[in-house]
Amino acid sequence: MNILIVDDNKRFADALKFMIQEHFSDRVGEIFMANNGVECLDILLKKSIDIVFMDKEMPVMDGVETTKKAVDMYRDLKIIAVSFHSELQDITRMLEAGARNYIVKEEITPEIINKCLTKI
């Protein structure tokens, strides 16, 4: 499966990519990176993506708007929202936009990523 990580925090995005490669290289094809929603949508048009790890807050186009557009474009696309924010309103906005799950960044572990990759 191909994964797209959409996050303007390069350190977090690189750490998530490393964790996925380290623990799930047998199940993951390519991992693409985008810094904002516009870049995300551009990659979705050009590449075959199965799972998107989508940050909620980004410049240019935030995760809520990007998730809505991505799900409209590709109904079967699995979007996992990721954020440092754990407030109910943030979680609700991303889930209503079409994300299938919401993960607080500080709580991401290989076990949580495994659940995201397995429930396709």
OpenMM code with the backbone's topology and positions (N, CA, C; nanometers):
from openmm import Vec3, app, unit

residues = "MET ASN ILE LEU ILE VAL ASP ASP ASN LYS ARG PHE ALA ASP ALA LEU LYS PHE MET ILE GLN GLU HIS PHE SER ASP ARG VAL GLY GLU ILE PHE MET ALA ASN ASN GLY VAL GLU CYS LEU ASP ILE LEU LEU LYS LYS SER ILE ASP ILE VAL PHE MET ASP LYS GLU MET PRO VAL MET ASP GLY VAL GLU THR THR LYS LYS ALA VAL ASP MET TYR ARG ASP LEU LYS ILE ILE ALA VAL SER PHE HIS SER GLU LEU GLN ASP ILE THR ARG MET LEU GLU ALA GLY ALA ARG ASN TYR ILE VAL LYS GLU GLU ILE THR PRO GLU ILE ILE ASN LYS CYS LEU THR LYS ILE".split()
positions = [
    Vec3(0.0839, -0.1182, 0.0000),
    Vec3(0.0000, 0.0000, 0.0000),
    Vec3(0.0881, 0.1241, 0.0000),
    Vec3(0.0385, 0.2293, -0.0617),
    Vec3(0.1104, 0.3561, -0.0664),
    Vec3(0.0505, 0.4527, 0.0353),
    Vec3(0.1384, 0.5266, 0.0997),
    Vec3(0.0984, 0.6173, 0.2077),
    Vec3(0.1400, 0.7592, 0.1738),
    Vec3(0.0561, 0.8529, 0.2125),
    Vec3(0.0870, 0.9952, 0.1997),
    Vec3(0.0807, 1.0576, 0.3382),
    Vec3(0.1900, 1.1233, 0.3773),
    Vec3(0.1948, 1.1959, 0.5037),
    Vec3(0.1845, 1.3434, 0.4705),
    Vec3(0.0806, 1.4086, 0.5250),
    Vec3(0.0562, 1.5504, 0.4977),
    Vec3(0.0726, 1.6266, 0.6279),
    Vec3(0.1824, 1.7004, 0.6398),
    Vec3(0.2109, 1.7709, 0.7647),
    Vec3(0.3152, 1.8787, 0.7378),
    Vec3(0.2928, 1.9978, 0.7916),
    Vec3(0.3897, 2.1062, 0.7733),
    Vec3(0.5033, 2.1005, 0.8754),
    Vec3(0.4932, 2.0122, 0.9733),
    Vec3(0.5989, 1.9932, 1.0725),
    Vec3(0.6924, 1.8846, 1.0196),
    Vec3(0.8041, 1.9266, 0.9606),
    Vec3(0.8950, 1.8321, 0.8952),
    Vec3(0.9496, 1.7275, 0.9918),
    Vec3(0.9798, 1.7681, 1.1138),
    Vec3(1.0331, 1.6712, 1.2112),
    Vec3(0.9317, 1.5606, 1.2400),
    Vec3(0.8064, 1.6004, 1.2609),
    Vec3(0.7042, 1.4991, 1.2875),
    Vec3(0.6859, 1.4094, 1.1656),
    Vec3(0.6749, 1.4704, 1.0476),
    Vec3(0.6525, 1.3925, 0.9256),
    Vec3(0.7667, 1.2932, 0.9021),
    Vec3(0.8900, 1.3378, 0.9213),
    Vec3(1.0046, 1.2489, 0.9034),
    Vec3(1.0040, 1.1359, 1.0071),
    Vec3(0.9673, 1.1683, 1.1313),
    Vec3(0.9617, 1.0662, 1.2368),
    Vec3(0.8541, 0.9622, 1.2069),
    Vec3(0.7374, 1.0079, 1.1604),
    Vec3(0.6297, 0.9151, 1.1255),
    Vec3(0.6713, 0.8266, 1.0078),
    Vec3(0.7327, 0.8864, 0.9086),
    Vec3(0.7806, 0.8097, 0.7936),
    Vec3(0.8815, 0.7039, 0.8381),
    Vec3(0.9752, 0.7422, 0.9237),
    Vec3(1.0743, 0.6481, 0.9740),
    Vec3(1.0076, 0.5331, 1.0494),
    Vec3(0.9105, 0.5658, 1.1360),
    Vec3(0.8425, 0.4629, 1.2136),
    Vec3(0.7705, 0.3643, 1.1216),
    Vec3(0.7055, 0.4161, 1.0195),
    Vec3(0.6340, 0.3291, 0.9252),
    Vec3(0.7336, 0.2404, 0.8498),
    Vec3(0.8421, 0.2989, 0.8014),
    Vec3(0.9420, 0.2204, 0.7281),
    Vec3(1.0075, 0.1160, 0.8184),
    Vec3(1.0354, 0.1541, 0.9410),
    Vec3(1.1040, 0.0657, 1.0356),
    Vec3(1.0196, -0.0560, 1.0730),
    Vec3(0.8901, -0.0360, 1.0911),
    Vec3(0.8046, -0.1424, 1.1435),
    Vec3(0.7158, -0.2104, 1.0394),
    Vec3(0.6933, -0.1453, 0.9245),
    Vec3(0.5932, -0.1985, 0.8312),
    Vec3(0.6424, -0.2038, 0.6862),
    Vec3(0.7721, -0.2145, 0.6668),
    Vec3(0.8272, -0.2141, 0.5310),
    Vec3(0.7738, -0.3300, 0.4464),
    Vec3(0.7331, -0.4383, 0.5117),
    Vec3(0.6791, -0.5526, 0.4386),
    Vec3(0.5398, -0.5260, 0.3817),
    Vec3(0.4697, -0.4246, 0.4323),
    Vec3(0.3331, -0.3958, 0.3861),
    Vec3(0.3213, -0.2647, 0.3106),
    Vec3(0.4245, -0.1826, 0.3166),
    Vec3(0.4153, -0.0480, 0.2605),
    Vec3(0.5009, -0.0373, 0.1348),
    Vec3(0.4404, 0.0192, 0.0312),
    Vec3(0.5142, 0.0457, -0.0920),
    Vec3(0.5893, 0.1771, -0.0785),
    Vec3(0.5344, 0.2804, -0.1395),
    Vec3(0.5974, 0.4119, -0.1333),
    Vec3(0.5318, 0.4985, -0.0258),
    Vec3(0.6120, 0.5887, 0.0289),
    Vec3(0.5611, 0.6877, 0.1230),
    Vec3(0.5887, 0.8249, 0.0626),
    Vec3(0.4823, 0.8998, 0.0386),
    Vec3(0.4936, 1.0335, -0.0181),
    Vec3(0.4741, 1.1358, 0.0923),
    Vec3(0.5272, 1.2565, 0.0716),
    Vec3(0.5184, 1.3622, 0.1718),
    Vec3(0.4612, 1.4887, 0.1073),
    Vec3(0.3767, 1.5587, 0.1829),
    Vec3(0.3234, 1.6878, 0.1406),
    Vec3(0.3247, 1.7810, 0.2610),
    Vec3(0.3476, 1.9098, 0.2358),
    Vec3(0.3560, 2.0093, 0.3431),
    Vec3(0.2237, 2.0786, 0.3727),
    Vec3(0.1268, 2.0660, 0.2813),
    Vec3(-0.0017, 2.1327, 0.3000),
    Vec3(-0.1070, 2.0648, 0.2134),
    Vec3(-0.2295, 2.1126, 0.2262),
    Vec3(-0.3403, 2.0511, 0.1551),
    Vec3(-0.3319, 2.0605, 0.0042),
    Vec3(-0.2813, 2.1701, -0.0468),
    Vec3(-0.2696, 2.1860, -0.1920),
    Vec3(-0.1732, 2.0810, -0.2474),
    Vec3(-0.0594, 2.0641, -0.1815),
    Vec3(0.0358, 1.9616, -0.2238),
    Vec3(-0.0258, 1.8221, -0.2133),
    Vec3(-0.1033, 1.7989, -0.1092),
    Vec3(-0.1714, 1.6706, -0.0902),
    Vec3(-0.2611, 1.6386, -0.2085),
    Vec3(-0.3476, 1.7314, -0.2447),
    Vec3(-0.4416, 1.7078, -0.3545),
    Vec3(-0.3679, 1.6850, -0.4861),
    Vec3(-0.2570, 1.7554, -0.5055),
    Vec3(-0.1766, 1.7376, -0.6261),
    Vec3(-0.1188, 1.5961, -0.6321),
    Vec3(-0.0674, 1.5484, -0.5207),
    Vec3(-0.0127, 1.4122, -0.5164),
    Vec3(-0.1229, 1.3090, -0.5381),
    Vec3(-0.2401, 1.3316, -0.4785),
    Vec3(-0.3517, 1.2380, -0.4966),
    Vec3(-0.3915, 1.2257, -0.6434),
    Vec3(-0.3798, 1.3338, -0.7192),
    Vec3(-0.4125, 1.3300, -0.8617),
    Vec3(-0.3103, 1.2494, -0.9421),
    Vec3(-0.1860, 1.2473, -0.8939),
    Vec3(-0.0775, 1.1868, -0.9714),
    Vec3(-0.0394, 1.0457, -0.9271),
    Vec3(-0.0660, 1.0111, -0.8024),
    Vec3(-0.0195, 0.8834, -0.7471),
    Vec3(-0.1374, 0.8017, -0.6944),
    Vec3(-0.1168, 0.6734, -0.6826),
    Vec3(-0.2169, 0.5857, -0.6240),
    Vec3(-0.1887, 0.5752, -0.4740),
    Vec3(-0.2743, 0.6359, -0.3932),
    Vec3(-0.2549, 0.6428, -0.2482),
    Vec3(-0.3658, 0.5638, -0.1798),
    Vec3(-0.3272, 0.4854, -0.0788),
    Vec3(-0.4244, 0.4061, -0.0033),
    Vec3(-0.4610, 0.4703, 0.1297),
    Vec3(-0.3607, 0.5257, 0.1984),
    Vec3(-0.3825, 0.5854, 0.3299),
    Vec3(-0.3136, 0.7206, 0.3358),
    Vec3(-0.3839, 0.8178, 0.3949),
    Vec3(-0.3269, 0.9507, 0.4173),
    Vec3(-0.3262, 0.9776, 0.5669),
    Vec3(-0.2106, 1.0150, 0.6193),
    Vec3(-0.2006, 1.0662, 0.7556),
    Vec3(-0.2043, 1.2175, 0.7424),
    Vec3(-0.3158, 1.2795, 0.7848),
    Vec3(-0.3439, 1.4205, 0.7573),
    Vec3(-0.3385, 1.5056, 0.8834),
    Vec3(-0.2476, 1.6025, 0.8839),
    Vec3(-0.2419, 1.6992, 0.9932),
    Vec3(-0.3645, 1.7895, 0.9856),
    Vec3(-0.4135, 1.8318, 1.0999),
    Vec3(-0.5310, 1.9185, 1.1032),
    Vec3(-0.4956, 2.0632, 1.0705),
    Vec3(-0.3866, 2.1128, 1.1273),
    Vec3(-0.3501, 2.2540, 1.1089),
    Vec3(-0.2275, 2.2669, 1.0194),
    Vec3(-0.2489, 2.3319, 0.9031),
    Vec3(-0.1407, 2.3550, 0.8073),
    Vec3(-0.1647, 2.4869, 0.7361),
    Vec3(-0.0594, 2.5458, 0.6829),
    Vec3(-0.0774, 2.6670, 0.6018),
    Vec3(-0.1354, 2.6311, 0.4644),
    Vec3(-0.1770, 2.7283, 0.3917),
    Vec3(-0.2294, 2.7194, 0.2549),
    Vec3(-0.3690, 2.6566, 0.2536),
    Vec3(-0.3817, 2.5299, 0.2943),
    Vec3(-0.5118, 2.4637, 0.3059),
    Vec3(-0.5031, 2.3673, 0.4240),
    Vec3(-0.5916, 2.3849, 0.5211),
    Vec3(-0.5830, 2.3030, 0.6431),
    Vec3(-0.6356, 2.1620, 0.6198),
    Vec3(-0.6209, 2.0787, 0.7220),
    Vec3(-0.6589, 1.9384, 0.7110),
    Vec3(-0.8073, 1.9139, 0.6948),
    Vec3(-0.8894, 1.9996, 0.7542),
    Vec3(-1.0346, 1.9822, 0.7422),
    Vec3(-1.0786, 2.0014, 0.5974),
    Vec3(-1.0392, 2.1120, 0.5383),
    Vec3(-1.0771, 2.1403, 0.3998),
    Vec3(-1.0162, 2.0377, 0.3039),
    Vec3(-0.8909, 2.0025, 0.3267),
    Vec3(-0.8238, 1.9049, 0.2407),
    Vec3(-0.8914, 1.7685, 0.2501),
    Vec3(-0.9282, 1.7279, 0.3707),
    Vec3(-0.9955, 1.5993, 0.3885),
    Vec3(-1.1274, 1.5964, 0.3128),
    Vec3(-1.2061, 1.7036, 0.3253),
    Vec3(-1.3338, 1.7100, 0.2520),
    Vec3(-1.3117, 1.6936, 0.1027),
    Vec3(-1.2157, 1.7669, 0.0480),
    Vec3(-1.1904, 1.7617, -0.0963),
    Vec3(-1.1368, 1.6250, -0.1386),
    Vec3(-1.0470, 1.5695, -0.0590),
    Vec3(-0.9877, 1.4401, -0.0933),
    Vec3(-1.0925, 1.3293, -0.0925),
    Vec3(-1.1802, 1.3302, 0.0071),
    Vec3(-1.2852, 1.2288, 0.0157),
    Vec3(-1.3865, 1.2460, -0.0973),
    Vec3(-1.4138, 1.3696, -0.1369),
    Vec3(-1.5019, 1.3928, -0.2515),
    Vec3(-1.4413, 1.3367, -0.3801),
    Vec3(-1.3094, 1.3485, -0.3910),
    Vec3(-1.2391, 1.2998, -0.5101),
    Vec3(-1.2280, 1.1473, -0.5109),
    Vec3(-1.2004, 1.0900, -0.3935),
    Vec3(-1.1727, 0.9463, -0.3819),
    Vec3(-1.2472, 0.8906, -0.2611),
    Vec3(-1.3646, 0.8399, -0.2824),
    Vec3(-1.4511, 0.7920, -0.1738),
    Vec3(-1.3859, 0.6848, -0.0865),
    Vec3(-1.3035, 0.5981, -0.1456),
    Vec3(-1.2441, 0.4873, -0.0711),
    Vec3(-1.1118, 0.5234, -0.0029),
    Vec3(-1.0672, 0.6454, -0.0200),
    Vec3(-0.9413, 0.6882, 0.0407),
    Vec3(-0.9541, 0.6877, 0.1924),
    Vec3(-0.8575, 0.6280, 0.2584),
    Vec3(-0.8587, 0.6215, 0.4045),
    Vec3(-0.7721, 0.7347, 0.4589),
    Vec3(-0.8350, 0.8261, 0.5310),
    Vec3(-0.7637, 0.9393, 0.5896),
    Vec3(-0.7625, 0.9248, 0.7407),
    Vec3(-0.6425, 0.9308, 0.7966),
    Vec3(-0.6236, 0.9276, 0.9412),
    Vec3(-0.5790, 1.0670, 0.9822),
    Vec3(-0.6596, 1.1341, 1.0621),
    Vec3(-0.6249, 1.2686, 1.1092),
    Vec3(-0.5213, 1.2584, 1.2195),
    Vec3(-0.4222, 1.3463, 1.2158),
    Vec3(-0.3211, 1.3533, 1.3211),
    Vec3(-0.3069, 1.4984, 1.3651),
    Vec3(-0.2949, 1.5177, 1.4949),
    Vec3(-0.2845, 1.6542, 1.5461),
    Vec3(-0.2293, 1.6528, 1.6877),
    Vec3(-0.1712, 1.7654, 1.7266),
    Vec3(-0.1311, 1.7824, 1.8666),
    Vec3(-0.2527, 1.8160, 1.9519),
    Vec3(-0.3628, 1.8555, 1.8882),
    Vec3(-0.4834, 1.8955, 1.9599),
    Vec3(-0.5719, 1.7748, 1.9899),
    Vec3(-0.6224, 1.7692, 2.1121),
    Vec3(-0.7091, 1.6572, 2.1492),
    Vec3(-0.8474, 1.7046, 2.1938),
    Vec3(-0.8815, 1.8284, 2.1622),
    Vec3(-1.0126, 1.8809, 2.2003),
    Vec3(-1.1208, 1.8154, 2.1135),
    Vec3(-1.2353, 1.7916, 2.1745),
    Vec3(-1.3448, 1.7249, 2.1057),
    Vec3(-1.3850, 1.7968, 1.9772),
    Vec3(-1.3874, 1.9284, 1.9781),
    Vec3(-1.4289, 2.0024, 1.8580),
    Vec3(-1.3318, 1.9787, 1.7415),
    Vec3(-1.2031, 1.9655, 1.7703),
    Vec3(-1.1057, 1.9379, 1.6645),
    Vec3(-1.1265, 1.7980, 1.6072),
    Vec3(-1.1457, 1.7026, 1.6953),
    Vec3(-1.1690, 1.5648, 1.6531),
    Vec3(-1.2962, 1.5563, 1.5693),
    Vec3(-1.4026, 1.6177, 1.6179),
    Vec3(-1.5312, 1.6157, 1.5483),
    Vec3(-1.5206, 1.6767, 1.4091),
    Vec3(-1.4526, 1.7897, 1.3970),
    Vec3(-1.4403, 1.8557, 1.2657),
    Vec3(-1.3707, 1.7655, 1.1640),
    Vec3(-1.2651, 1.6978, 1.2069),
    Vec3(-1.1928, 1.6108, 1.1133),
    Vec3(-1.2747, 1.4870, 1.0771),
    Vec3(-1.3428, 1.4294, 1.1745),
    Vec3(-1.4243, 1.3116, 1.1460),
    Vec3(-1.5428, 1.3475, 1.0561),
    Vec3(-1.6038, 1.4623, 1.0806),
    Vec3(-1.7147, 1.5070, 0.9952),
    Vec3(-1.6682, 1.5381, 0.8534),
    Vec3(-1.5426, 1.5784, 0.8393),
    Vec3(-1.4872, 1.6073, 0.7068),
    Vec3(-1.4617, 1.4795, 0.6274),
    Vec3(-1.4523, 1.3652, 0.6982),
    Vec3(-1.4338, 1.2390, 0.6281),
    Vec3(-1.3175, 1.1542, 0.6767),
    Vec3(-1.2442, 1.2019, 0.7776),
    Vec3(-1.1361, 1.1197, 0.8328),
    Vec3(-1.1966, 0.9966, 0.9001),
    Vec3(-1.1276, 0.8860, 0.8920),
    Vec3(-1.1790, 0.7616, 0.9516),
    Vec3(-1.1313, 0.7410, 1.0945),
    Vec3(-1.0288, 0.8140, 1.1324),
    Vec3(-0.9757, 0.8018, 1.2673),
    Vec3(-0.9027, 0.9307, 1.3017),
    Vec3(-0.8764, 0.9517, 1.4290),
    Vec3(-0.8083, 1.0716, 1.4759),
    Vec3(-0.7051, 1.0286, 1.5794),
    Vec3(-0.5803, 1.0644, 1.5565),
    Vec3(-0.4727, 1.0258, 1.6471),
    Vec3(-0.4027, 1.1515, 1.6978),
    Vec3(-0.3840, 1.1582, 1.8282),
    Vec3(-0.3061, 1.2674, 1.8865),
    Vec3(-0.1589, 1.2338, 1.8651),
    Vec3(-0.0831, 1.3294, 1.8122),
    Vec3(0.0551, 1.3029, 1.7706),
    Vec3(0.1411, 1.2426, 1.8812),
    Vec3(0.1273, 1.2918, 2.0026),
    Vec3(0.2106, 1.2416, 2.1117),
    Vec3(0.1813, 1.0958, 2.1452),
    Vec3(0.0686, 1.0448, 2.0999),
    Vec3(0.0269, 0.9085, 2.1346),
    Vec3(0.0532, 0.8068, 2.0235),
    Vec3(0.1151, 0.8489, 1.9144),
    Vec3(0.1380, 0.7574, 1.8031),
    Vec3(0.2462, 0.6565, 1.8400),
    Vec3(0.2120, 0.5307, 1.8212),
    Vec3(0.3028, 0.4192, 1.8459),
    Vec3(0.2946, 0.3231, 1.7270),
    Vec3(0.3886, 0.2321, 1.7156),
    Vec3(0.3770, 0.1315, 1.6089),
    Vec3(0.2461, 0.0526, 1.6177),
    Vec3(0.1976, 0.0271, 1.7383),
    Vec3(0.0718, -0.0470, 1.7540),
    Vec3(-0.0465, 0.0306, 1.6958),
    Vec3(-0.0487, 0.1610, 1.7187),
    Vec3(-0.1569, 0.2434, 1.6642),
    Vec3(-0.1473, 0.2498, 1.5123),
    Vec3(-0.0280, 0.2658, 1.4606),
    Vec3(-0.0103, 0.2682, 1.3150),
    Vec3(-0.0535, 0.1332, 1.2551),
    Vec3(-0.0192, 0.0249, 1.3224),
    Vec3(-0.0586, -0.1074, 1.2746),
    Vec3(-0.2108, -0.1182, 1.2634),
    Vec3(-0.2831, -0.0670, 1.3622),
    Vec3(-0.4297, -0.0696, 1.3558),
    Vec3(-0.4799, 0.0103, 1.2358),
    Vec3(-0.4158, 0.1236, 1.2087),
    Vec3(-0.4561, 0.2061, 1.0935),
    Vec3(-0.4294, 0.1324, 0.9621),
    Vec3(-0.3170, 0.0642, 0.9536),
    Vec3(-0.2815, -0.0056, 0.8294),
    Vec3(-0.3622, -0.1331, 0.8097),
    Vec3(-0.4068, -0.1942, 0.9175),
    Vec3(-0.4779, -0.3215, 0.9075),
    Vec3(-0.6252, -0.3034, 0.8744),
    Vec3(-0.6822, -0.1951, 0.9178),
    Vec3(-0.8269, -0.1752, 0.8991),
    Vec3(-0.8568, -0.1050, 0.7675),
    Vec3(-0.8035, -0.1568, 0.6594),
    Vec3(-0.8323, -0.0983, 0.5282),
    Vec3(-0.9528, -0.1656, 0.4686),
] * unit.nanometer
topology = app.Topology()
chain = topology.addChain("A")
for resn in residues:
    res = topology.addResidue(resn, chain)
    for name in ("N", "CA", "C"):
        topology.addAtom(name, app.Element.getBySymbol(name[0]), res)
